[in-house]
Amino acid sequence: MIDAIGGTVVDSGQELSNNAINQEDFIRLFLAQLTNQDPLEPVDNSQFLAQMAQFTSLEQTRLMNESLSNMLTMESSAQGLQLLGQSVQVINGNSLFDGSVEGISFNSSGVHLTVKNSSNEFLTDVALADVRLVQK
């Protein structure tokens, strides 16, 4: 999950399942289909071309989604870094917590902030989506 200040942007946990095929698998399947077709009733070439075009389009869409996910991860990281030293108001359960961003950490679930209030109390593991107000 990639978070942005004030809300969730996109779910980056999308992974291909084990039954998804890559381009190499598709070519093997395509060649097997050509090799094993009935010579008296061959499959129309336009069907093969349509299958290849669909697969190419699907692959390009997958690559574009992957690139977009990487860009969003970088943007989320930049947002977190820009908050260092800033006064923020964050959601803490059912209440608000006002303080200054003292630290930032990165892990597989995204960017997390450490916020310290005026009483020197720390709130850790604050997601960017929990930031409600940034004061300059």
N, C-alpha and C positions, 0 to 999 in steps of 0.2 A: 504494500500500500504506500503510495506516495502522497504526502500531505502538503498542503499549502496553508498559509496563514488564513484562518477562518473557515477552512473546509477541505474536504477530500477532493483531490483532482482526478486521480486515475488509479486503478488497481493494476500494479505492475507484476502481480503474482501469476500472470498468465503463462502457462507452460504448455508445450505440446504434449499430448498424451502419447503413450507408447504405441498406439495404433495409428498415429500420424505418419505420413511418409514424406521423405525428403525428395529432392530432385533426382538423385541417383536411383532411389527405389522406384520412382515413377518411370524412369527410362528403362529399367530392368523389366518392370511390369508391361510397359509398352512393347518392348521387343519380344517378350514372351507371348503377348497377345498376337503380334504379327506372325511369329513363328508357328503358332498353333491354330491359326485360323483355317477354315475350310477353303481349300484352293478353288473349289467349284462355286463358292459363294463368298468372295472376299468382302471384307468390311469396307465401306465407302471411305475414301481418303479424307473427305471433308469432316467425317466424324473424328478421325484421328487428329486432324488439325484443330478442331474445336476443343478436344480434350487437352491438347498441348497448350493452347491459348488460355484455357481456364486454369490449368496448373501454373503457368507462368504468371498470370494475374494474381493468383492466390499467393504465390511465393513473394511477389513484389509487395503485396499488401502486408504480409507477415514481416518482411524486412522493414517496411515503413513504420509499422507498429513498434518494432523493436527500437528503431532509431528515435521515435517519439518518446518512448518510455525512458530511454537514456537521457534525452534532453530534459525531460521532466525531473528526473533524478538530480541532474546537475543544477537545475533551477531551484529545486527544493533545498539543496545544499547551500547554494548562494544566499537564499533567503535566511537560512539559519545563521550563516556567518555574519550577515548584515545586522542581525539582532544582538550580537555580542555587545554588552555595555548599555543596551537600550532599556528604558523603563517600559514594562509591559503589564498587561492585565490578562490573566489566564483563567480558564475554567478549571476548578479543582473539585471534582465531584459535583455537588449542588451549589457550590459557592465560588466566589471570585477571589483570586490571589493576586495582589499587586506587588511588583518587585522589579528587580533588575536582572537581566540575563547575565549570569556569571560563567556559564559553561555551555558547551555544545558537544554532543556525541553523535556518532554515526553507527548504525548497525543495519542488519538486513531489513528491519521494519521501517527504516527511514531516519530522519533527523530528530534528535531529542534534546531539549533544553534543560538547563539547571537554572532555576530562578531563585533569587534571594530577596526577601522583603526587608523592611526597615528594622524589624526585630531580630535580624540575623537568622531567620528560619529559612531553610532550603526546601524547595519543591523540585524533585528530580523526575526525569523521564517525562517531561512535558512535550507532547507532540505539537508540531506546528499548527495543526488544526485546532488545538485548544487555545491558541493565542487569539484573544478577542480585541485587544487594543494595543497599539504601539504608540508611546508618547515620546516625543523628541525633546 
